[in-house]
């Protein structure tokens, strides 16, 4: 979706961050305080897809932005506004 693409853009600073370049982590996923490392960016997308499949329920949220808020996806209170401001 466009929202997920915007998330990868925001999380990586248009794919320029070290987290993206060195760890192939497009979404800022971390575990036990350490950012996850992927061998290629496709693995990062697959990880996001598995996370989304486990947590997204269209019955609870008809809006994906609302879902991200309810899941507490980002610590930044302006995260959703930042996503909405990205033009692709």
C-alpha positions in Angstrom: 0.0 0.0 0.0 1.0 3.6 -0.3 1.0 4.0 3.4 3.6 1.2 3.9 5.7 2.7 1.1 5.5 6.0 3.0 6.6 4.3 6.2 9.7 2.9 4.5 10.5 6.4 3.1 10.0 8.1 6.5 11.9 5.4 8.5 14.9 5.5 6.2 15.1 9.2 5.2 14.3 8.3 1.6 16.5 5.2 1.9 19.6 7.1 2.9 19.9 6.1 6.6 22.7 3.8 7.9 20.0 1.5 9.2 18.8 1.1 5.7 22.1 0.9 4.0 23.9 -1.3 6.5 21.1 -3.4 7.9 18.5 -3.4 5.1 16.0 -2.5 7.8 13.3 -0.4 6.0 10.9 -0.1 8.9 13.0 0.5 12.0 12.2 -2.9 13.5 14.1 -3.8 16.6 14.1 -6.6 19.2 15.5 -6.3 22.7 16.8 -2.9 22.1 18.8 -3.8 19.0 17.8 -2.9 15.4 17.2 -6.0 13.3 19.6 -6.8 10.5 18.5 -8.2 7.2 20.6 -9.6 4.4 18.6 -7.8 1.8 15.7 -5.3 1.8 13.3 -7.9 0.6 13.7 -9.7 3.9 12.7 -6.5 5.7 9.6 -6.2 3.6 8.8 -9.9 4.3 9.2 -9.3 8.0 6.9 -6.3 7.9 4.3 -8.4 6.0 4.5 -11.2 8.7 4.1 -8.5 11.4 1.1 -7.0 9.5 -0.5 -10.4 9.0 -0.3 -11.1 12.7 -1.6 -7.8 13.9 -3.9 -6.2 11.3 -7.6 -6.9 11.7 -9.7 -5.0 9.2 -12.7 -5.5 11.4 -11.2 -3.3 14.2 -9.8 -0.7 11.9 -11.1 0.5 8.5 -8.2 2.9 8.2 -4.6 1.8 8.2 -3.4 5.0 9.8 -5.8 4.2 12.7 -4.4 0.7 12.9 -0.9 2.1 13.2 -2.0 4.4 16.0 -3.8 1.6 17.9 -0.8 -0.7 17.6 1.5 2.0 18.9 3.6 1.5 15.9 5.8 4.6 16.4 7.0 6.6 19.4 6.8 9.9 17.5 3.5 11.5 18.2 3.7 13.2 14.8 4.3 10.0 12.9 1.0 9.8 11.2 1.1 13.4 10.2 4.6 12.9 8.8 3.4 9.9 6.8 0.4 11.9 5.4 2.7 14.7 4.3 4.9 12.5 2.1 4.1 12.8 -1.6 4.9 9.8 -3.7 
